[in-house]
């Protein structure tokens, strides 16, 4: 059996914050604003996995009013979500994610993001697709970064 999930997240760019995407710290003058490290890519992936099993979203599992999650590394949360998915008898088969950002350019960081995601999920890197695109000055207009993800989970 398979289950398909979709995730979407967006965070505003802000000063005095690190820019972390897919567990990779990207050198940039702005970072993403959020309760955790605001890794918008990992958040979209987690939401897609949770959604595939109708388990709610990351806000349900890691609420922003819980100070134990303040500035937490999203990869730690991601490991918890993958653990929950495995406990339920499912595993990642494939995921396809897209980051929407006017800047910075992300191409040279994509492979490391894919490696980080594949490692946490315990899958081959060929099961993880990450792409980056701009919105041609529309949409977020450089004020934020968004990400979407579709995943397929299979029962073990």
Number of C-alpha atoms within 10 A of each C-alpha: 7 13 17 18 20 21 23 21 19 22 18 17 20 16 11 11 16 20 24 22 27 25 23 16 14 18 11 14 13 18 25 25 22 18 16 18 22 26 29 30 29 27 28 26 29 28 27 28 34 24 20 21 16 12 14 14 18 21 11 9 13 16 14 15 10 9 12 11 17 15 13 14 15 23 21 12 19 22 16 15 21 20 16 16 21 15 10 12 12 21 22 23 18 19 23 16 23 18 24 22 23 21 14 15 13 16 11 9 14 17 17 14 22 22 18 18 27 20 13 16 22 12 16 14 16 11 17 22 19 20 16 16 15 18 12 12 10 9 15 18 14 18 15 21 27 21 26 24 25 22 25 20 22 14 14 10
